[in-house]
């Protein structure tokens, strides 16, 4: 489940096309990731599991490119990765492991358009990949730390939830109890902007919204009105 300023060591990174390898960079996270900048400038200082505080960089994402921050864990740990764009930018965040497998993705869970991922990760090397949602030029702060360290983003919570969401959840169409059979609805967002369901036991679930002619956005809200997760482009 998906769960931004005091700065420690702040590094500026620029995501632009280059003809050759960038200085002080390494290739990790699978064959599709050409290079990345260690979140604390060097591999030996980018072990978040042993760091005293979070690591942070400011990234300039230009020309529709991606910014890639590398970090490592010498031991299993609960990690928070955040990306907060300045101004009207909208940061989208992905996390890949050393093999290039995507382990988490987020768009708006940091609140105010910022991306935020809180997840347990095993020891290893990871890439935090940040792009601009609409490929426009963007300046963003990127922070990686343990979940008990100071957060960069405010996060999504009930206090931030607009009144129309509260009312919409109250009036939502009841899809029933999610059990062995998946619950489905084919109504348009205009006709059915909210749908509710019930779990009869704790379980891992997947929620998907698909439209070949549009770009759906999902919010998952619990019975107390808390936004548990929000996603736009996981696929």
FILUM-537361 format. One record per atom (N, C-alpha, C): residue number from 1; residue in one letter; atom name; x, y, z. Coordinates in steps of 0.05 Angstrom, whole numbers, padded with zeros to 5 digits, m for minus. Example, Ala and Ser with C-alpha at 12.3 -4.5 7.8 and 13.67 -1.06 7.14 Angstrom:
BEGIN
REC  resi  resn  name      c1      c2      c3
REC     1     A     N   00264  m00114   00156
REC     1     A    CA   00246  m00090   00156
REC     1     A     C   00264  m00066   00156
REC     2     S     N   00257  m00045   00142
REC     2     S    CA   00273  m00021   00143
REC     2     S     C   00258   00001   00157
***
This chain:
BEGIN
REC  resi  resn  name      c1      c2      c3
REC     1     X     N   00017  m00024   00000
REC     1     X    CA   00000   00000   00000
REC     1     X     C   00018   00025   00000
REC     2     X     N   00010   00044  m00016
REC     2     X    CA   00026   00068  m00018
REC     2     X     C   00021   00086   00006
REC     3     X     N   00038   00086   00013
REC     3     X    CA   00034   00102   00037
REC     3     X     C   00045   00130   00033
REC     4     X     N   00140   00342   00040
REC     4     X    CA   00163   00341   00026
REC     4     X     C   00169   00358   00045
REC     5     X     N   00227   00449   00096
REC     5     X    CA   00245   00430   00080
REC     5     X     C   00271   00433   00095
REC     6     X     N   00278   00417   00110
REC     6     X    CA   00305   00418   00122
REC     6     X     C   00323   00400   00105
REC     7     X     N   00345   00410   00096
REC     7     X    CA   00362   00395   00077
REC     7     X     C   00388   00386   00091
REC     8     X     N   00395   00362   00086
REC     8     X    CA   00421   00352   00095
REC     8     X     C   00442   00359   00074
REC     9     X     N   00450   00339   00058
REC     9     X    CA   00469   00344   00036
REC     9     X     C   00452   00347   00011
REC    10     X     N   00451   00370  m00001
REC    10     X    CA   00435   00375  m00024
REC    10     X     C   00452   00375  m00049
REC    11     X     N   00445   00359  m00069
REC    11     X    CA   00459   00357  m00094
REC    11     X     C   00441   00365  m00117
REC    12     X     N   00451   00379  m00137
REC    12     X    CA   00436   00387  m00160
REC    12     X     C   00442   00368  m00183
REC    13     X     N   00422   00356  m00194
REC    13     X    CA   00425   00339  m00217
REC    13     X     C   00408   00348  m00239
REC    14     X     N   00418   00346  m00264
REC    14     X    CA   00403   00355  m00287
REC    14     X     C   00399   00331  m00306
REC    15     X     N   00374   00327  m00314
REC    15     X    CA   00367   00305  m00332
REC    15     X     C   00365   00316  m00360
REC    16     X     N   00386   00313  m00376
REC    16     X    CA   00387   00322  m00404
REC    16     X     C   00401   00301  m00422
REC    17     X     N   00395   00302  m00448
REC    17     X    CA   00409   00283  m00465
REC    17     X     C   00439   00289  m00466
REC    18     X     N   00456   00268  m00467
REC    18     X    CA   00485   00272  m00468
REC    18     X     C   00496   00253  m00489
REC    19     X     N   00520   00260  m00499
REC    19     X    CA   00532   00243  m00520
REC    19     X     C   00547   00220  m00508
REC    20     X     N   00558   00223  m00484
REC    20     X    CA   00574   00203  m00471
REC    20     X     C   00566   00199  m00442
REC    21     X     N   00581   00182  m00427
REC    21     X    CA   00574   00177  m00399
REC    21     X     C   00578   00202  m00382
REC    22     X     N   00561   00205  m00362
REC    22     X    CA   00563   00228  m00343
REC    22     X     C   00583   00221  m00322
REC    23     X     N   00598   00241  m00313
REC    23     X    CA   00618   00237  m00293
REC    23     X     C   00606   00228  m00267
REC    24     X     N   00620   00211  m00252
REC    24     X    CA   00612   00202  m00225
REC    24     X     C   00585   00188  m00226
REC    25     X     N   00579   00174  m00247
REC    25     X    CA   00553   00160  m00249
REC    25     X     C   00558   00130  m00254
REC    26     X     N   00538   00115  m00250
REC    26     X    CA   00540   00086  m00253
REC    26     X     C   00515   00075  m00267
REC    27     X     N   00519   00052  m00279
REC    27     X    CA   00497   00039  m00293
REC    27     X     C   00486   00016  m00274
REC    28     X     N   00461   00018  m00266
REC    28     X    CA   00449  m00002  m00249
REC    28     X     C   00420  m00004  m00257
REC    29     X     N   00405  m00021  m00244
REC    29     X    CA   00376  m00024  m00247
REC    29     X     C   00368  m00033  m00274
REC    30     X     N   00382  m00052  m00286
REC    30     X    CA   00374  m00065  m00310
REC    30     X     C   00384  m00051  m00335
REC    31     X     N   00382  m00064  m00358
REC    31     X    CA   00393  m00054  m00383
REC    31     X     C   00379  m00029  m00394
REC    32     X     N   00355  m00024  m00385
REC    32     X    CA   00340  m00001  m00395
REC    32     X     C   00348   00025  m00381
REC    33     X     N   00363   00024  m00359
REC    33     X    CA   00371   00048  m00344
REC    33     X     C   00400   00053  m00350
REC    34     X     N   00405   00074  m00366
REC    34     X    CA   00433   00079  m00376
REC    34     X     C   00451   00090  m00354
REC    35     X     N   00441   00108  m00337
REC    35     X    CA   00459   00119  m00316
REC    35     X     C   00442   00132  m00295
REC    36     X     N   00454   00139  m00273
REC    36     X    CA   00440   00152  m00251
REC    36     X     C   00460   00165  m00232
REC    37     X     N   00450   00183  m00215
REC    37     X    CA   00466   00198  m00196
REC    37     X     C   00461   00187  m00168
REC    38     X     N   00483   00179  m00154
REC    38     X    CA   00479   00170  m00127
REC    38     X     C   00467   00192  m00110
REC    39     X     N   00447   00185  m00094
REC    39     X    CA   00431   00205  m00079
REC    39     X     C   00449   00221  m00060
REC    40     X     N   00471   00210  m00051
REC    40     X    CA   00490   00225  m00034
REC    40     X     C   00517   00227  m00047
REC    41     X     N   00517   00230  m00074
REC    41     X    CA   00540   00235  m00090
REC    41     X     C   00558   00211  m00095
REC    42     X     N   00559   00192  m00077
REC    42     X    CA   00577   00169  m00081
REC    42     X     C   00564   00144  m00070
REC    43     X     N   00572   00121  m00080
REC    43     X    CA   00560   00096  m00071
REC    43     X     C   00563   00091  m00041
REC    44     X     N   00587   00097  m00030
REC    44     X    CA   00593   00091  m00002
REC    44     X     C   00578   00109   00017
REC    45     X     N   00566   00131   00008
REC    45     X    CA   00551   00148   00026
REC    45     X     C   00521   00147   00020
REC    46     X     N   00513   00129   00002
REC    46     X    CA   00485   00128  m00005
REC    46     X     C   00471   00103   00006
REC    47     X     N   00482   00092   00027
REC    47     X    CA   00469   00069   00041
REC    47     X     C   00448   00081   00061
REC    48     X     N   00423   00080   00054
REC    48     X    CA   00402   00093   00070
REC    48     X     C   00398   00077   00096
REC    49     X     N   00404   00052   00096
REC    49     X    CA   00399   00035   00120
REC    49     X     C   00417   00044   00143
REC    50     X     N   00441   00055   00137
REC    50     X    CA   00460   00063   00159
REC    50     X     C   00462   00094   00161
REC    51     X     N   00447   00109   00145
REC    51     X    CA   00449   00138   00145
REC    51     X     C   00437   00150   00171
REC    52     X     N   00448   00172   00180
REC    52     X    CA   00437   00186   00204
REC    52     X     C   00413   00203   00197
REC    53     X     N   00411   00211   00172
REC    53     X    CA   00389   00227   00163
REC    53     X     C   00383   00221   00134
REC    54     X     N   00362   00232   00123
REC    54     X    CA   00354   00228   00096
REC    54     X     C   00375   00239   00076
REC    55     X     N   00374   00230   00052
REC    55     X    CA   00390   00241   00030
REC    55     X     C   00372   00255   00010
REC    56     X     N   00381   00277  m00001
REC    56     X    CA   00363   00294  m00018
REC    56     X     C   00379   00306  m00041
REC    57     X     N   00366   00308  m00064
REC    57     X    CA   00377   00322  m00087
REC    57     X     C   00356   00340  m00099
REC    58     X     N   00365   00361  m00114
REC    58     X    CA   00347   00377  m00130
REC    58     X     C   00353   00370  m00159
REC    59     X     N   00332   00362  m00173
REC    59     X    CA   00335   00353  m00200
REC    59     X     C   00322   00372  m00220
REC    60     X     N   00335   00377  m00242
REC    60     X    CA   00323   00392  m00264
REC    60     X     C   00317   00372  m00286
REC    61     X     N   00292   00367  m00291
REC    61     X    CA   00283   00348  m00311
REC    61     X     C   00275   00363  m00336
REC    62     X     N   00290   00360  m00358
REC    62     X    CA   00286   00375  m00382
REC    62     X     C   00281   00358  m00406
REC    63     X     N   00268   00369  m00426
REC    63     X    CA   00264   00356  m00452
REC    63     X     C   00251   00328  m00450
REC    64     X     N   00233   00325  m00432
REC    64     X    CA   00219   00300  m00430
REC    64     X     C   00235   00277  m00419
REC    65     X     N   00258   00282  m00407
REC    65     X    CA   00275   00261  m00396
REC    65     X     C   00268   00254  m00368
REC    66     X     N   00282   00234  m00357
REC    66     X    CA   00278   00226  m00330
REC    66     X     C   00303   00232  m00313
REC    67     X     N   00298   00237  m00287
REC    67     X    CA   00320   00239  m00267
REC    67     X     C   00322   00212  m00252
REC    68     X     N   00346   00202  m00249
REC    68     X    CA   00349   00176  m00236
REC    68     X     C   00368   00179  m00212
REC    69     X     N   00357   00174  m00188
REC    69     X    CA   00373   00175  m00163
REC    69     X     C   00379   00146  m00155
REC    70     X     N   00404   00140  m00149
REC    70     X    CA   00411   00113  m00140
REC    70     X     C   00415   00113  m00109
REC    71     X     N   00406   00092  m00096
REC    71     X    CA   00411   00089  m00068
REC    71     X     C   00413   00059  m00062
REC    72     X     N   00426   00053  m00039
REC    72     X    CA   00429   00025  m00032
REC    72     X     C   00420   00020  m00004
REC    73     X     N   00416  m00005   00003
REC    73     X    CA   00408  m00014   00030
REC    73     X     C   00427  m00037   00037
REC    74     X     N   00441  m00034   00059
REC    74     X    CA   00458  m00056   00068
REC    74     X     C   00442  m00076   00085
REC    75     X     N   00418  m00069   00091
REC    75     X    CA   00400  m00087   00106
REC    75     X     C   00371  m00080   00099
REC    76     X     N   00353  m00099   00103
REC    76     X    CA   00325  m00094   00098
REC    76     X     C   00316  m00070   00115
REC    77     X     N   00299  m00053   00103
REC    77     X    CA   00290  m00029   00117
REC    77     X     C   00264  m00019   00106
REC    78     X     N   00249  m00003   00123
REC    78     X    CA   00225   00011   00114
REC    78     X     C   00233   00038   00104
REC    79     X     N   00228   00043   00078
REC    79     X    CA   00239   00066   00064
REC    79     X     C   00217   00085   00055
REC    80     X     N   00223   00111   00055
REC    80     X    CA   00205   00131   00043
REC    80     X     C   00220   00145   00021
REC    81     X     N   00209   00145  m00003
REC    81     X    CA   00220   00159  m00027
REC    81     X     C   00200   00179  m00035
REC    82     X     N   00209   00205  m00039
REC    82     X    CA   00191   00227  m00046
REC    82     X     C   00202   00244  m00069
REC    83     X     N   00184   00255  m00084
REC    83     X    CA   00191   00274  m00106
REC    83     X     C   00171   00296  m00106
REC    84     X     N   00179   00321  m00100
REC    84     X    CA   00162   00344  m00099
REC    84     X     C   00171   00365  m00119
REC    85     X     N   00155   00370  m00139
REC    85     X    CA   00162   00390  m00159
REC    85     X     C   00157   00418  m00149
REC    86     X     N   00173   00437  m00158
REC    86     X    CA   00169   00465  m00151
REC    86     X     C   00149   00478  m00170
REC    87     X     N   00135   00498  m00161
REC    87     X    CA   00115   00512  m00177
REC    87     X     C   00092   00494  m00184
REC    88     X     N   00084   00493  m00209
REC    88     X    CA   00061   00477  m00218
REC    88     X     C   00069   00451  m00229
REC    89     X     N   00094   00442  m00225
REC    89     X    CA   00103   00416  m00235
REC    89     X     C   00089   00393  m00222
REC    90     X     N   00088   00371  m00236
REC    90     X    CA   00075   00346  m00225
REC    90     X     C   00094   00323  m00229
REC    91     X     N   00106   00315  m00207
REC    91     X    CA   00127   00293  m00209
REC    91     X     C   00114   00266  m00207
REC    92     X     N   00123   00248  m00223
REC    92     X    CA   00115   00220  m00223
REC    92     X     C   00140   00203  m00215
REC    93     X     N   00136   00184  m00197
REC    93     X    CA   00159   00169  m00185
REC    93     X     C   00156   00139  m00189
REC    94     X     N   00178   00127  m00197
REC    94     X    CA   00180   00097  m00199
REC    94     X     C   00205   00088  m00184
REC    95     X     N   00204   00064  m00172
REC    95     X    CA   00227   00053  m00159
REC    95     X     C   00233   00025  m00172
REC    96     X     N   00258   00021  m00180
REC    96     X    CA   00266  m00004  m00192
REC    96     X     C   00288  m00017  m00175
REC    97     X     N   00289  m00043  m00175
REC    97     X    CA   00310  m00057  m00161
REC    97     X     C   00334  m00061  m00180
REC    98     X     N   00355  m00074  m00171
REC    98     X    CA   00380  m00077  m00187
REC    98     X     C   00376  m00092  m00213
REC    99     X     N   00355  m00109  m00214
REC    99     X    CA   00350  m00124  m00238
REC    99     X     C   00333  m00108  m00258
REC   100     X     N   00323  m00085  m00250
REC   100     X    CA   00306  m00069  m00268
REC   100     X     C   00276  m00074  m00263
REC   101     X     N   00269  m00091  m00244
REC   101     X    CA   00241  m00096  m00237
REC   101     X     C   00229  m00073  m00222
REC   102     X     N   00206  m00063  m00230
REC   102     X    CA   00192  m00042  m00216
REC   102     X     C   00180  m00053  m00190
REC   103     X     N   00188  m00041  m00167
REC   103     X    CA   00178  m00050  m00141
REC   103     X     C   00156  m00031  m00130
REC   104     X     N   00154  m00006  m00140
REC   104     X    CA   00134   00012  m00131
REC   104     X     C   00132   00036  m00150
REC   105     X     N   00108   00048  m00151
REC   105     X    CA   00104   00071  m00168
REC   105     X     C   00083   00089  m00154
REC   106     X     N   00085   00116  m00159
REC   106     X    CA   00065   00134  m00147
REC   106     X     C   00065   00160  m00163
REC   107     X     N   00043   00174  m00161
REC   107     X    CA   00040   00200  m00174
REC   107     X     C   00035   00222  m00153
REC   108     X     N   00013   00219  m00138
REC   108     X    CA   00004   00242  m00121
REC   108     X     C   00001   00236  m00091
REC   109     X     N   00012   00214  m00081
REC   109     X    CA   00008   00207  m00053
REC   109     X     C   00022   00225  m00033
REC   110     X     N   00041   00243  m00043
REC   110     X    CA   00053   00262  m00025
REC   110     X     C   00036   00286  m00019
REC   111     X     N   00014   00289  m00033
REC   111     X    CA  m00003   00312  m00029
REC   111     X     C   00006   00335  m00047
REC   112     X     N  m00012   00351  m00055
REC   112     X    CA  m00006   00375  m00072
REC   112     X     C   00009   00368  m00097
REC   113     X     N   00003   00345  m00109
REC   113     X    CA   00016   00337  m00133
REC   113     X     C   00042   00323  m00130
REC   114     X     N   00053   00320  m00106
REC   114     X    CA   00078   00307  m00101
REC   114     X     C   00075   00277  m00100
REC   115     X     N   00097   00263  m00107
REC   115     X    CA   00097   00234  m00106
REC   115     X     C   00110   00224  m00080
REC   116     X     N   00099   00203  m00069
REC   116     X    CA   00110   00192  m00043
REC   116     X     C   00105   00162  m00042
REC   117     X     N   00126   00147  m00036
REC   117     X    CA   00125   00119  m00033
REC   117     X     C   00136   00111  m00006
REC   118     X     N   00121   00096   00009
REC   118     X    CA   00131   00084   00034
REC   118     X     C   00128   00054   00031
REC   119     X     N   00151   00040   00033
REC   119     X    CA   00150   00011   00028
REC   119     X     C   00174  m00003   00041
REC   120     X     N   00171  m00028   00050
REC   120     X    CA   00194  m00043   00060
REC   120     X     C   00210  m00053   00036
REC   121     X     N   00236  m00050   00037
REC   121     X    CA   00253  m00060   00015
REC   121     X     C   00275  m00078   00027
REC   122     X     N   00283  m00098   00011
REC   122     X    CA   00304  m00116   00019
REC   122     X     C   00331  m00103   00013
REC   123     X     N   00352  m00113   00026
REC   123     X    CA   00379  m00103   00021
REC   123     X     C   00385  m00105  m00009
REC   124     X     N   00398  m00084  m00020
REC   124     X    CA   00405  m00084  m00048
REC   124     X     C   00408  m00055  m00058
REC   125     X     N   00410  m00052  m00085
REC   125     X    CA   00412  m00026  m00098
REC   125     X     C   00387  m00020  m00112
REC   126     X     N   00379   00006  m00111
REC   126     X    CA   00353   00014  m00123
REC   126     X     C   00356   00040  m00138
REC   127     X     N   00338   00045  m00157
REC   127     X    CA   00336   00069  m00172
REC   127     X     C   00309   00082  m00167
REC   128     X     N   00310   00108  m00160
REC   128     X    CA   00286   00124  m00158
REC   128     X     C   00284   00142  m00183
REC   129     X     N   00265   00137  m00199
REC   129     X    CA   00263   00150  m00225
REC   129     X     C   00240   00170  m00225
REC   130     X     N   00247   00195  m00231
REC   130     X    CA   00228   00217  m00230
REC   130     X     C   00224   00229  m00258
REC   131     X     N   00200   00233  m00266
REC   131     X    CA   00194   00247  m00292
REC   131     X     C   00172   00267  m00287
REC   132     X     N   00169   00285  m00306
REC   132     X    CA   00147   00304  m00306
REC   132     X     C   00122   00292  m00318
REC   133     X     N   00100   00294  m00305
REC   133     X    CA   00075   00280  m00314
REC   133     X     C   00069   00287  m00343
REC   134     X     N   00071   00313  m00351
REC   134     X    CA   00064   00321  m00378
REC   134     X     C   00089   00326  m00395
REC   135     X     N   00112   00317  m00386
REC   135     X    CA   00138   00321  m00400
REC   135     X     C   00147   00350  m00402
REC   136     X     N   00134   00368  m00388
REC   136     X    CA   00143   00396  m00388
REC   136     X     C   00168   00399  m00370
REC   137     X     N   00185   00420  m00374
REC   137     X    CA   00209   00423  m00357
REC   137     X     C   00201   00425  m00327
REC   138     X     N   00216   00413  m00310
REC   138     X    CA   00208   00412  m00282
REC   138     X     C   00233   00412  m00264
REC   139     X     N   00231   00427  m00242
REC   139     X    CA   00251   00426  m00220
REC   139     X     C   00238   00412  m00197
REC   140     X     N   00251   00392  m00186
REC   140     X    CA   00239   00377  m00164
REC   140     X     C   00259   00371  m00143
REC   141     X     N   00250   00368  m00118
REC   141     X    CA   00267   00358  m00096
REC   141     X     C   00260   00328  m00094
REC   142     X     N   00282   00312  m00091
REC   142     X    CA   00279   00283  m00088
REC   142     X     C   00292   00275  m00061
REC   143     X     N   00277   00261  m00045
REC   143     X    CA   00288   00253  m00018
REC   143     X     C   00284   00224  m00014
REC   144     X     N   00305   00211  m00003
REC   144     X    CA   00303   00182   00005
REC   144     X     C   00312   00180   00034
REC   145     X     N   00296   00166   00050
REC   145     X    CA   00304   00162   00078
REC   145     X     C   00288   00140   00090
REC   146     X     N   00294   00133   00115
REC   146     X    CA   00278   00114   00130
REC   146     X     C   00251   00127   00137
REC   147     X     N   00231   00111   00141
REC   147     X    CA   00204   00122   00146
REC   147     X     C   00203   00138   00172
REC   148     X     N   00221   00134   00191
REC   148     X    CA   00221   00149   00216
REC   148     X     C   00235   00176   00213
REC   149     X     N   00249   00181   00190
REC   149     X    CA   00262   00206   00185
REC   149     X     C   00242   00227   00175
REC   150     X     N   00250   00253   00176
REC   150     X    CA   00232   00275   00169
REC   150     X     C   00224   00272   00140
REC   151     X     N   00198   00275   00135
REC   151     X    CA   00187   00273   00108
REC   151     X     C   00189   00299   00093
REC   152     X     N   00190   00298   00067
REC   152     X    CA   00191   00321   00050
REC   152     X     C   00163   00330   00043
REC   153     X     N   00145   00312   00039
REC   153     X    CA   00117   00318   00031
REC   153     X     C   00098   00316   00055
REC   154     X     N   00075   00330   00053
REC   154     X    CA   00055   00328   00075
REC   154     X     C   00040   00301   00074
REC   155     X     N   00039   00288   00051
REC   155     X    CA   00024   00263   00050
REC   155     X     C  m00006   00268   00046
REC   156     X     N  m00020   00247   00039
REC   156     X    CA  m00049   00249   00035
REC   156     X     C  m00062   00239   00061
REC   157     X     N  m00081   00255   00071
REC   157     X    CA  m00096   00247   00095
REC   157     X     C  m00123   00259   00094
REC   158     X     N  m00139   00252   00114
REC   158     X    CA  m00167   00261   00115
REC   158     X     C  m00170   00291   00115
REC   159     X     N  m00152   00305   00128
REC   159     X    CA  m00154   00334   00130
REC   159     X     C  m00151   00348   00103
REC   160     X     N  m00138   00334   00084
REC   160     X    CA  m00134   00346   00058
REC   160     X     C  m00156   00338   00038
REC   161     X     N  m00173   00319   00046
REC   161     X    CA  m00193   00309   00027
REC   161     X     C  m00215   00329   00023
REC   162     X     N  m00220   00337  m00002
REC   162     X    CA  m00241   00357  m00008
REC   162     X     C  m00268   00347   00001
REC   163     X     N  m00286   00365   00006
REC   163     X    CA  m00313   00358   00015
REC   163     X     C  m00328   00342  m00005
REC   164     X     N  m00323   00346  m00031
REC   164     X    CA  m00338   00331  m00051
REC   164     X     C  m00329   00302  m00051
REC   165     X     N  m00304   00296  m00043
REC   165     X    CA  m00296   00268  m00040
REC   165     X     C  m00310   00255  m00017
REC   166     X     N  m00312   00269   00005
REC   166     X    CA  m00326   00258   00029
REC   166     X     C  m00355   00252   00022
REC   167     X     N  m00369   00270   00009
REC   167     X    CA  m00396   00266   00002
REC   167     X     C  m00399   00244  m00019
REC   168     X     N  m00380   00244  m00038
REC   168     X    CA  m00381   00224  m00059
REC   168     X     C  m00378   00196  m00048
REC   169     X     N  m00360   00193  m00029
REC   169     X    CA  m00357   00166  m00017
REC   169     X     C  m00382   00158  m00001
REC   170     X     N  m00395   00177   00011
REC   170     X    CA  m00419   00171   00026
REC   170     X     C  m00441   00161   00007
REC   171     X     N  m00442   00173  m00017
REC   171     X    CA  m00463   00166  m00036
REC   171     X     C  m00454   00145  m00057
REC   172     X     N  m00431   00133  m00052
REC   172     X    CA  m00420   00115  m00073
REC   172     X     C  m00438   00091  m00079
REC   173     X     N  m00436   00082  m00103
REC   173     X    CA  m00450   00057  m00111
REC   173     X     C  m00437   00033  m00098
REC   174     X     N  m00452   00017  m00085
REC   174     X    CA  m00441  m00006  m00071
REC   174     X     C  m00438  m00030  m00090
REC   175     X     N  m00413  m00038  m00094
REC   175     X    CA  m00408  m00060  m00112
REC   175     X     C  m00410  m00087  m00097
REC   176     X     N  m00411  m00087  m00071
REC   176     X    CA  m00414  m00112  m00056
REC   176     X     C  m00389  m00120  m00041
REC   177     X     N  m00387  m00146  m00034
REC   177     X    CA  m00365  m00156  m00019
REC   177     X     C  m00345  m00169  m00037
REC   178     X     N  m00319  m00160  m00034
REC   178     X    CA  m00298  m00171  m00050
REC   178     X     C  m00288  m00197  m00038
REC   179     X     N  m00293  m00219  m00052
REC   179     X    CA  m00285  m00245  m00043
REC   179     X     C  m00269  m00259  m00064
REC   180     X     N  m00277  m00284  m00070
REC   180     X    CA  m00263  m00300  m00089
REC   180     X     C  m00267  m00289  m00118
REC   181     X     N  m00289  m00275  m00122
REC   181     X    CA  m00295  m00264  m00149
REC   181     X     C  m00290  m00234  m00149
REC   182     X     N  m00278  m00225  m00171
REC   182     X    CA  m00272  m00197  m00174
REC   182     X     C  m00298  m00180  m00177
REC   183     X     N  m00297  m00156  m00167
REC   183     X    CA  m00320  m00137  m00171
REC   183     X     C  m00314  m00119  m00194
REC   184     X     N  m00334  m00115  m00211
REC   184     X    CA  m00330  m00099  m00236
REC   184     X     C  m00353  m00080  m00239
REC   185     X     N  m00346  m00057  m00252
REC   185     X    CA  m00366  m00038  m00260
REC   185     X     C  m00358  m00026  m00287
REC   186     X     N  m00376  m00023  m00305
REC   186     X    CA  m00370  m00012  m00332
REC   186     X     C  m00381   00016  m00336
REC   187     X     N  m00391   00028  m00315
REC   187     X    CA  m00402   00055  m00317
REC   187     X     C  m00381   00076  m00322
REC   188     X     N  m00389   00098  m00334
REC   188     X    CA  m00370   00120  m00339
REC   188     X     C  m00365   00135  m00313
REC   189     X     N  m00342   00150  m00312
REC   189     X    CA  m00336   00166  m00288
REC   189     X     C  m00356   00188  m00284
REC   190     X     N  m00368   00197  m00306
REC   190     X    CA  m00389   00218  m00303
REC   190     X     C  m00414   00207  m00290
REC   191     X     N  m00422   00182  m00298
REC   191     X    CA  m00446   00170  m00287
REC   191     X     C  m00441   00158  m00259
REC   192     X     N  m00417   00147  m00255
REC   192     X    CA  m00411   00134  m00229
REC   192     X     C  m00383   00142  m00221
REC   193     X     N  m00379   00166  m00209
REC   193     X    CA  m00352   00175  m00202
REC   193     X     C  m00341   00161  m00177
REC   194     X     N  m00358   00148  m00162
REC   194     X    CA  m00350   00135  m00137
REC   194     X     C  m00362   00107  m00136
REC   195     X     N  m00347   00088  m00126
REC   195     X    CA  m00357   00061  m00121
REC   195     X     C  m00345   00051  m00096
REC   196     X     N  m00361   00037  m00080
REC   196     X    CA  m00352   00026  m00054
REC   196     X     C  m00352  m00004  m00055
REC   197     X     N  m00336  m00016  m00039
REC   197     X    CA  m00336  m00045  m00036
REC   197     X     C  m00328  m00052  m00007
REC   198     X     N  m00333  m00077   00000
REC   198     X    CA  m00327  m00086   00027
REC   198     X     C  m00309  m00110   00026
REC   199     X     N  m00289  m00111   00045
REC   199     X    CA  m00272  m00134   00048
REC   199     X     C  m00282  m00150   00072
REC   200     X     N  m00285  m00176   00069
REC   200     X    CA  m00294  m00192   00092
REC   200     X     C  m00270  m00203   00107
REC   201     X     N  m00246  m00198   00097
REC   201     X    CA  m00221  m00207   00112
REC   201     X     C  m00198  m00191   00100
REC   202     X     N  m00177  m00188   00117
REC   202     X    CA  m00153  m00174   00107
REC   202     X     C  m00141  m00189   00084
REC   203     X     N  m00135  m00174   00063
REC   203     X    CA  m00124  m00187   00039
REC   203     X     C  m00111  m00167   00021
REC   204     X     N  m00092  m00176   00004
REC   204     X    CA  m00080  m00159  m00016
REC   204     X     C  m00099  m00156  m00039
REC   205     X     N  m00103  m00131  m00049
REC   205     X    CA  m00122  m00127  m00071
REC   205     X     C  m00108  m00110  m00093
REC   206     X     N  m00120  m00112  m00116
REC   206     X    CA  m00112  m00096  m00139
REC   206     X     C  m00136  m00081  m00150
REC   207     X     N  m00134  m00055  m00154
REC   207     X    CA  m00156  m00039  m00165
REC   207     X     C  m00147  m00026  m00191
REC   208     X     N  m00162  m00030  m00212
REC   208     X    CA  m00154  m00020  m00238
REC   208     X     C  m00177  m00005  m00251
REC   209     X     N  m00169   00018  m00264
REC   209     X    CA  m00189   00033  m00280
REC   209     X     C  m00177   00035  m00308
REC   210     X     N  m00193   00027  m00328
REC   210     X    CA  m00184   00026  m00355
REC   210     X     C  m00203   00041  m00374
REC   211     X     N  m00192   00057  m00392
REC   211     X    CA  m00207   00070  m00413
REC   211     X     C  m00189   00075  m00436
REC   212     X     N  m00195   00064  m00459
REC   212     X    CA  m00178   00066  m00483
REC   212     X     C  m00178   00094  m00494
REC   213     X     N  m00198   00111  m00487
REC   213     X    CA  m00201   00138  m00498
REC   213     X     C  m00196   00160  m00478
REC   214     X     N  m00187   00153  m00453
REC   214     X    CA  m00183   00173  m00432
REC   214     X     C  m00161   00164  m00413
REC   215     X     N  m00155   00180  m00393
REC   215     X    CA  m00133   00175  m00374
REC   215     X     C  m00145   00174  m00346
REC   216     X     N  m00154   00151  m00336
REC   216     X    CA  m00166   00150  m00309
REC   216     X     C  m00147   00155  m00287
REC   217     X     N  m00157   00166  m00265
REC   217     X    CA  m00142   00169  m00240
REC   217     X     C  m00158   00156  m00218
REC   218     X     N  m00144   00142  m00200
REC   218     X    CA  m00157   00127  m00178
REC   218     X     C  m00149   00138  m00151
REC   219     X     N  m00168   00140  m00133
REC   219     X    CA  m00162   00145  m00104
REC   219     X     C  m00176   00123  m00088
REC   220     X     N  m00161   00112  m00069
REC   220     X    CA  m00173   00092  m00051
REC   220     X     C  m00176   00105  m00023
REC   221     X     N  m00201   00105  m00013
REC   221     X    CA  m00208   00119   00011
REC   221     X     C  m00221   00100   00031
REC   222     X     N  m00213   00100   00056
REC   222     X    CA  m00225   00081   00075
REC   222     X     C  m00250   00093   00088
REC   223     X     N  m00262   00077   00106
REC   223     X    CA  m00287   00085   00118
REC   223     X     C  m00284   00110   00136
REC   224     X     N  m00260   00117   00145
REC   224     X    CA  m00255   00140   00161
REC   224     X     C  m00249   00165   00144
REC   225     X     N  m00250   00163   00118
REC   225     X    CA  m00246   00185   00100
REC   225     X     C  m00216   00191   00094
REC   226     X     N  m00199   00172   00101
REC   226     X    CA  m00170   00175   00096
REC   226     X     C  m00163   00165   00068
REC   227     X     N  m00148   00181   00053
REC   227     X    CA  m00138   00172   00027
REC   227     X     C  m00115   00153   00031
REC   228     X     N  m00119   00128   00025
REC   228     X    CA  m00098   00107   00030
REC   228     X     C  m00078   00106   00007
REC   229     X     N  m00087   00112  m00017
REC   229     X    CA  m00070   00110  m00040
REC   229     X     C  m00082   00125  m00063
REC   230     X     N  m00065   00135  m00081
REC   230     X    CA  m00074   00149  m00105
REC   230     X     C  m00055   00143  m00127
REC   231     X     N  m00066   00138  m00151
REC   231     X    CA  m00048   00131  m00173
REC   231     X     C  m00060   00139  m00200
REC   232     X     N  m00043   00146  m00218
REC   232     X    CA  m00052   00154  m00245
REC   232     X     C  m00042   00135  m00267
REC   233     X     N  m00016   00130  m00267
REC   233     X    CA  m00004   00116  m00290
REC   233     X     C   00013   00092  m00282
REC   234     X     N   00003   00074  m00267
REC   234     X    CA   00019   00051  m00259
REC   234     X     C   00025   00033  m00283
REC   235     X     N   00008   00034  m00304
REC   235     X    CA   00013   00018  m00328
REC   235     X     C   00021   00037  m00350
***
